[in-house]
Amino acid sequence: MKRFFIFNRQKGTTLIELVVVLAIFITVISTAITLFLAIVSQQSKVLAEQDFLNEISYMTDYISRAVRTAQKDTTGSCTGISGADYVLTHYNATVNVASSQGAYMGIKFLSINNVCTEFYADNTNPASWIINEVKAGGTPQNILSTKYTVVSFYFFLNGDKTISVASENDTVQPRVSFGSRISLKTLGNTAKNRYFSTTISQRNLNIK
């Protein structure tokens, strides 16, 4: 009678193989986590930038709408000058605009609703200005989130930074230019400066 012996030659997993598999697994997981964190970080930056642009757009549109629809201050009760359309306020000799020193940081006018209105930058804290709106001599209201750092803010009249009044005596339709430099802090507290400026013409014709 023949006898057959079956031997189990199957080998178990060696320690070296386990170490290699574990190393590959850790590498894959680490790569996936790094990629995920990079995507989250980039998304946060994009959302922060979008929120910043939305704030700037709102502030710009808000000021532009009020300035565009301003009416002539025939009595001078708001601006202090009879027949004035706009009067610039809060002159700051240290502001650097258009490669030269000095600019007006505020503007006052009579709104379409007959309310004396003023927009201006409060630079009490030189490190971060506050852009305020004052209606009828009331309490100043900040119109830009304090999480952004305002570095500069200015107004021009008719493209000339040296004049401070636009009135019915001028031979041109009043144009108001304003702009600002605002700092946005990204992740890691890296500050990025953003510049904006715009020019608005008064809607009502400048006639006596």
Secondary structure, 3 states (H helix, E strand, C coil): CCCCCCCCCCCCCCHHHHHHHHHHHHHHHHHHHHHHHHHHHHHHHHHHHHHHHHHHHHHHHHHHHHHHCCECECCCCCCCCCCEEEEEEEEEEEEEECCEEEEEEEEEEECCCCCEEEEEEECCCCCCEEEEEEECCCCCEECCCCCCEEEEEEEEECCECCCCEEECCCCCCCEEEEEEEEEEECCCCCEEEEEEEEEEECCCCCCC
